[in-house]
Amino acid sequence: MTRERRRATAMEVAKLAGVSQSAVSRCFTDGASVSPQMRARVLEAAERLAYRPNAIARSLTTQRTNLVGVVMGDLDGPFQPYLFEALTRGLATLGKQPLLLRGDPADGLGGASMAALDYQVDAVIVTAGSVSPTTVRAVMELGAPLLLYGRAVEQDGVDSICCDNRLGATLVAEALVASGHHRIAYLAGRPTAFSEQERNAAFRVALNGLGVPLIALGQGDYGYDSGYREALRLLGGDPRPDAIFCGNDVMAFGALDAARTALGLRVPEDVSIVGFDDVPMAAWPSFALTTIHNPVDSIVTTLMGMLERRLAEPQAGPVLHRPAPRLVRRGSARL
């Protein structure tokens, strides 16, 4: 019978290195004062014993777990995993680990946000949906910073960052009209989503300002199936749209497949299809999707700076960032 290997302790490392146990603790604490010679002896002893510091025990001393609760809604499409990977890389640069919590957009993600606090996380990042005022107050009262990704909120104690959805939708409207499209439809995402509300409203306003009314509206749910289904309905209408702007890339993928395979239309000669987000799949040759680039990597970098600031200055005023997106022209649209 194989015996389970016992984990080495800080006391054993201290004994082998000939230092105190507190010296071992300092050697594994960022910013702690310790001489290079002592650190070298401790690290050599730790390597010989295969020692790793106990994060839970260390958190009792530092009052930091280095865990950050990351609350996400739907995980089915490509955007959320892409975002989570970027957040994981960003948190690693701060020496922190994500604690992923699945939230239900129907309850405003409040339950998942509160569940994060059960793990004594250093902060909570909510990446989808909305957070109720009750949840915001509860998080603040417990001392955990709350940061929102994908929703713009101006409220004390809450930092938020969100792509400028209105600018992105306006860029699409201007490009479509400038290239001669006059029968333009919009395929909407989940109506309760903050990004959907901004994209939908701004697209309509921009078209009206250009003298080109929206001829048809589809109602999707950000999923591929809804994009496929609604594109079939929109493209079966009279007059048939010569362009469809989709509220995200995944619905645009469904719309592309519906137009090409089910209806035998030429894209972009018969109909232009445009998405929003620019997930990695959008560049695949089979899609070659014209879309709005949502600058996830730069947003995450900024978000990490916001997190560092909030942890260092808990009483600092709220921060709101609205980074600008850009139009990426590929083969799915005549632009």
HUDA-V523739 format. One record per pair of residues at least 12 apart in sequence whose ideal C-beta (glycine too) atoms are under 7 Angstrom apart, sorted by sequence separation. I is the first residue (numbers start at 1). J is the second residue. If there is no record, write none. Layout:
I:J, I:J
This chain:
27:39, 72:84, 146:158, 147:159, 148:160, 149:161, 150:162, 188:200, 218:230, 259:271, 113:126, 147:160, 231:244, 278:291, 306:319, 10:24, 70:84, 101:115, 186:200, 259:273, 275:289, 277:291, 278:292, 10:25, 23:38, 27:42, 101:116, 124:139, 218:233, 276:291, 278:293, 27:43, 84:100, 218:234, 274:290, 275:291, 276:292, 278:294, 70:87, 99:116, 109:126, 131:148, 140:157, 186:203, 256:273, 274:291, 277:294, 24:42, 113:131, 216:234, 255:273, 19:38, 23:42, 109:128, 136:155, 227:246, 302:321, 99:119, 109:129, 124:144, 108:129, 110:131, 114:135, 123:144, 130:151, 216:237, 252:273, 19:41, 99:121, 108:130, 109:131, 110:132, 113:135, 117:139, 123:145, 124:146, 125:147, 126:148, 127:149, 128:150, 136:158, 252:274, 18:41, 19:42, 68:91, 105:128, 108:131, 121:144, 126:149, 127:150, 184:207, 227:250, 231:254, 252:275, 17:41, 105:129, 108:132, 110:134, 114:138, 123:147, 125:149, 215:239, 227:251, 231:255, 235:259, 299:323, 17:42, 28:53, 103:128, 110:135, 117:142, 216:241, 222:247, 226:251, 227:252, 298:323, 96:122, 103:129, 113:139, 215:241, 222:248, 224:250, 227:253, 228:254, 232:258, 249:275, 75:102, 117:144, 220:247, 223:250, 227:254, 228:255, 231:258, 244:271, 246:273, 248:275, 249:276, 17:45, 68:96, 70:98, 72:100, 184:212, 186:214, 222:250, 226:254, 227:255, 231:259, 235:263, 243:271, 246:274, 248:276, 249:277, 295:323, 13:42, 16:45, 66:95, 67:96, 70:99, 185:214, 188:217, 222:251, 224:253, 225:254, 228:257, 242:271, 243:272, 244:273, 245:274, 246:275, 247:276, 248:277, 249:278, 66:96, 67:97, 68:98, 69:99, 70:100, 71:101, 72:102, 73:103, 165:195, 169:199, 173:203, 182:212, 184:214, 185:215, 188:218, 224:254, 228:258, 232:262, 235:265, 241:271, 242:272, 246:276, 249:279, 295:325, 66:97, 68:99, 70:101, 72:103, 168:199, 172:203, 184:215, 185:216, 186:217, 187:218, 188:219, 189:220, 190:221, 220:251, 256:287, 294:325, 13:45, 16:48, 67:99, 69:101, 71:103, 73:105, 166:198, 170:202, 174:206, 183:215, 185:217, 188:220, 189:221, 190:222, 293:325, 13:46, 16:49, 165:198, 169:202, 173:206, 177:210, 185:218, 187:220, 189:222, 249:282, 292:325, 293:326, 165:199, 169:203, 173:207, 253:287, 177:212, 292:327, 293:328, 13:49, 73:109, 166:202, 170:206, 174:210, 235:271, 12:49, 165:202, 169:206, 173:210, 252:289, 291:328, 13:51, 71:109, 87:125, 290:328, 252:291, 290:329, 187:227, 249:289, 290:330, 8:49, 71:112, 289:330, 8:50, 71:113, 203:245, 249:291, 288:330, 290:332, 8:51, 151:194, 187:230, 288:331, 289:332, 290:333, 83:127, 150:194, 187:231, 288:332, 71:116, 150:195, 290:335, 69:116, 187:234, 199:247, 185:234, 69:119, 278:328, 196:247, 67:119, 69:121, 68:121, 71:124, 67:121, 68:122, 71:125, 65:120, 67:122, 68:123, 69:124, 70:125, 71:126, 72:127, 73:128, 65:121, 66:122, 69:125, 71:127, 72:128, 73:129, 183:239, 185:241, 65:122, 68:125, 70:127, 184:241, 187:244, 64:122, 183:241, 189:247, 183:242, 184:243, 185:244, 186:245, 187:246, 188:247, 189:248, 273:332, 274:333, 182:242, 187:247, 272:332, 273:333, 181:242, 184:245, 272:333, 181:243, 189:251, 272:334, 268:331, 130:194, 187:251, 268:332, 30:95, 267:332, 268:333, 268:334, 176:243, 187:255, 172:245, 256:332, 199:276, 105:192, 181:272, 176:272, 172:274, 168:276, 172:292, 171:292, 168:292, 163:294, 163:295, 163:299, 161:299, 161:302, 161:303, 77:222, 161:306, 77:223, 76:223, 159:306, 159:310, 175:327, 149:303, 172:327, 179:334, 147:303, 171:327, 179:335, 167:324, 168:325, 164:322, 167:325, 147:306, 159:318, 164:323, 147:307, 158:318, 159:319, 160:320, 161:321, 162:322, 163:323, 164:324, 175:335, 157:318, 164:325, 156:318, 163:325, 155:318, 154:318, 145:310, 145:311, 154:320, 152:320, 79:248, 145:314, 152:322, 78:250, 77:250, 123:307, 123:310, 123:311, 122:311, 82:279, 79:277, 82:280, 79:279, 78:279, 78:281, 86:296, 90:300, 94:304, 86:297, 90:301, 93:304, 83:296, 87:300, 90:303, 94:307, 82:296, 86:300, 90:304, 94:308
